[in-house]
Structure formats: C-alpha cells, structure tokens
C-alpha cells in the first residue's frame, strides 16, 4: 500500500476562483519555484498582481488540486490549446504549474493528478499533451518523450550577416498590433508543431517581459507583413526572444534590421526552435550555439490521435499493427492496427502487413517527427523487422516540431 492510500483525508478536486484556492495556488507556485520578492520587483511585478494573474488561469484552464484537509498540497494545470501537426489542427492540452510541497513527495499524488487530468483530456477530445519538463527522467517514467529542441545562440557584432538585404522595410509596433498577432497565426497555420496562441497563451507570452521589450515587423514591397522579431536591448546586448518569418526575404530583412543596431550592441543572443543551427547560413559561422531538449509530449488516446493524423498520400497503402505499452493509461495498453492510405489514417480490424512493438513514448516522438522509425529501430526502441520500420517511415512525414511557447 502506498503512502497516499494510507492518507484517506486527501481529496482531489478542481480549483475554483471564488474560494481561497487562488491564494493557495499562488502560494504553492511561489514556494515550489522559489519566486522571491526581489525577482518580482526586478520584473516589475508585485505579489498582488501575481494573484490577479492566476484568476484567468483558473477560469480558462483545467486545474486539479490535491488537498490535505483544507490545505492545497499539489496541483496540475492543463491549458486547452490548438496545435499544427503536419497541417492538421489538433486539440491539445499544455500541462503546466505542476508542483507539490516537498513533504508530500513520494505519496503518489502527482501520478494520480496526472492520470485524472489526462482522463479529462481524453473525454474532451484532446488526444495530445505537451509540457515543459522540470525533470526529463521523471516524465520518461510516465510515458512522456522529447519532441522538440531549443537552440540558443550568441553572435558577436562583427559576425552579424553583412549580406542580408531585402527590398521591404521594418517597423516597430506595439505588443497588441494586429499585424504582429495575425502573423503568428499565419505562421502557426503553415508550421508543423506550432501552437495557435489564444488570449491566455498571449498573456503568458508577455507575463515576465520588461516594458521596453520591442516588436519589429518586416513588411514586403506590397506592405504585407511577412515576419517579426521580439527583442530587448540591455547592457549592450540584443536579446531576441522570438524571430519568425514566412519566407527567406523576411528572414534576411530581419537580420538586416539587427545589423542596423551594430553601433548600439556588442552581441546578439537569441533562441530558435526550428531545430536547425543557424551557423551554416552566416558568413562567419564560428558562433556559439547550444542545443537542448525543449518540450516533451504524450499521446493521450492513441485511437483518437490516429483519427486525425495525416500520412503521405503518395505512398502505397499499408496496414501496420502497433503493439503498445503504456503503464500510465490503460486504454493505450493494447495493439492497434492502422491503415495508412491516401493521406489518412484509419483504425482497422483487418490483418496487418507488419507488426511493430514500442512504448507510447516512442510512438509519440515518432509521430511528432522528432525521430524516425529507422533511428528508433537502431536504438532498440522499436521491436520488429527492419523492413517494417522502413515501410512505416515511407508513409510518415518527417519534420521536427517547432514549439516556442512556454506556458
């Protein structure tokens, strides 16, 4: 019997804004992530503003808490979002605010909250979940897997591309500019892995930014917005929070804009989520780049997920049986046969042409494009024949997701 089973007074329920829940939610976050008054002051926040910011979270997200009597001891929040997976829009949940007071760790509480939250997602048709892991090994044990990268780079002023030129122009705009926000929606609609930002996601996007954070939009010769960058100049360093572009012209135009600041800055520091190092594109590629895993994902319901999942329409039809292992969610712990045909996937009871055995985590990173079936087979993450893995790769698309949001 685990520790939680012996504590019969533990109660799991949804948090509510009209009660003391919001104060306890805030207090647990502050304690778990050690946000100090000094850090709040440095970013322009006061404690009462933090409390106010949590009301819309509890109103618009699904937040479960575990209580010991009247005291909140653990919590698990899920933001409802939409995600582009190979040009198909999926309803997903972004998991956040996962924390437990240390004296209650090891009681099995977080696992129970996770199962209940993922069960709720399944009932709502949210077949996929994302999170930013505070412990990759912990989430690995619960069926989550890495699905995207973050590349941080540092470019000295002398290394800023000198040949980047574009016929359009750049304008600085305010944070709520329609061109800027619509650009992200357009970018998300054509970019695998990108999240569509709703009002709550935009609030989180700006939550800790300083007032002098700038937004610059690139317009082409027809005055059409084609790219933007969000940045801050501080202590002679340009910090680029995000740079997106719809075409090569916009990419060059934004780097030309960066070069216009060379007399003001010593270096440029930024992040990219394309999983493609930028050094190769630069005249002086001797820059510093650091790649690290960013988001982890998890298929919540494998049959729901395959119902919407696209495949290569140019390949011959093939039926592949997936013998899946999922310790956390019993409904995924089975064999599912999928017919890949005409760009669509269909669950079928017809005999399979091939059978492959893998965990739900391996299937997740495979279907999101982070790793190929061939590579996973080589890593002994997939059991079966090499021929089966090759046929699976033939019908799948292969592109690493672009995920830049941290919620």
C-alpha angles and dihedrals in degrees: 000000000000125000094257092053089059091052101074093171093069111112128193117204144141116277118241132207097218092064137057087276093100093056092048091046089053093045093051092049092049092049097043096047095032097230104179131204089247092056090049091051093048091055094044097254131129125204094250089054089054089054092049091049091059096060094075089045092058091041098050104026131062106248122181122190136188116220131200098204103312095336121102107226104166138015142189123190130193123196114205109230142155123241134194110232108179093328093312120112114231128191105231142166124234109210117216144148090048107167144133132193107258095239089062097048116118093034094106091245099129093050091053092048090049094050092048092047093048089047089054089049091052091054090051093051094250097142097175135050133198133192142169102238123227087187119024094190091053094053092042088064090054097053101267123132139189112267106166145030137222119210117199118196140185120204121185117225091251090055097056106120109266096191096057105117132154134181095232132071141240128234129188111230137180124267094259096047111143094221090054096048094041089051090061091050090051091047091049091051092059101033123084112233097012118136122228106233116228123189093278093050091051090051090054091045091062099030098108101024122121121244093249094057106127135213118207121188125200116219124192124224090277089057091250116145109239106164146359144197131207113208148157128209112212133155092356092305126113108216111199111203095181139355121184130170137179095212145009092265092060091047091054092043092056093049088050087054090051090052089054086068096054093111089055101047141049097203146356122235121188150140132240127193099192089098086231118115112235097211094090092060095053129090089228104035094177092108131130116257129172123192122198137163111269117179132020123209140195135196105234098192116011096200093049090048095051091049090071101026116115127216137188108293093199096064127088116262116268134178115217125183115214113205099201133197119200117164094184104046114041095197090067094048097097146073116281123188115208128194111213106201139144093353095306137096124224131184107234140180092210118115114279124242090213138010126213128183122211145135123267088249092057091048089051096055090042097053092043089055100241091122132016124235089244092055093045089049090053089050089052091242089122123053121204135063126327088233091058092051090050092052090049091052089050094061097039129082116236120213128124110239122255105224116165104156123102109191 
